[in-house]
Amino acid sequence: MTEKYEYRVTGMTCGHCEASVRSEVSQLTGVTGVDVSAKTGTLVVESEAPLTDADVLAAVDEAGYAAVRA
């Protein structure tokens, strides 16, 4: 069963920002899809395994941005 997690990300301004967040979050175990938009400041993660907010937020932080659960 696929779970969907939604976050608000601050600090993204361009496609490179989106790619950085996508790259880090995609590495989390079980992630099957990542939709990120600098324009709207949103991140939607789909996963076949349960994810913790802490893991997703740490991945976003690793990319150089801040996020909160939407």
Secondary structure, 3 states (H helix, E strand, C coil): CCEEEEEEEECCCCHHHHHHHHHHHHCCCCEEEEEEECCCCEEEEEECCCCCHHHHHHHHHHHCCEEEEC
